[in-house]
Amino acid sequence: MKLVTTPSRDHDDVRGFFDASAAEYREQHGDAARLLRYRVSLLRELAQFRGDETVLEIGCGDGMHLFAMADHFGRGIGVDISAAMIARANARNDPRFRFSVDLGETLATVDDASVDVVYCVGSLEHMLDQPAVARAARRVLKPGGRFVGLTPNGQYLWYRLGARFGLATQHLATDHFLTRRELVSLLESAGFTNVHTGWWTFIPRGDMPAWIARLLTVLDRVGVRGGIAWQTSDSA
């Protein structure tokens, strides 16, 4: 069963999808400032940035996460498939950052063993070849480097019910929402060790009727308190 999504076949379609949304890009799923603070707090907790480190974000969009954490590491690199998104990031003209149009599957603009932390937020699910992304991330990390990924949980109630009833969403047809087991296997196959997973809360409000969003918010709060695996998303 598949979600009703935006048709896409290849990187050009994915690129076009994000280029089209770049000009009026906005948070679709709730209060933008609050959600950004929440994601940044998770990234800082999980990545344990240090002041002299080089950090890479895969699928950086307009660079919002890197800019929000600028004081917590030494140098930031952002890559994204969308030239329009990268143009928005480069418009900030911040010398601490380098933004490039690049595929997460190759990271052609990033040297081997050159970064201390690689992270992605809500982008891995859009990548056409997720194993290649994991291998590329492993390649560019220095020995002892860390990878942090925040991605929707493929077993989340909304995605399962949406697929069953053919509900329309804003996702690409190529999106693949990883289960917890798939995420661990993906990283271990790429050579990562000491892989840990947990839950983060992300209600995709922009993809559902308001009453469903309210219901899932209540269920998520219960899940957080009870450790129940219907919580929204995976982190590794």
Secondary structure, 3 states (H helix, E strand, C coil): CCCEEECCCCHHHHHHHHHHHHCCCCCCCCCHHHHHHHHHHHHHHHHCCCCCCEEEEECCCCCHHHHHCHHHCCEEEEEECCHHHHHHHHCCCCCCEEEEECCCCCCCCCCCCCEEEEEEECCHHHCCCHHHHHHHHHHHEEEEEEEEEEEECCCCHHHHHHHHHCCEEEEECCCCCCCHHHHHHHHHHCCCCCCCCEEECCCCHHHCCHHHHHHHHHHHHHHHHHCCCCCCEEEC
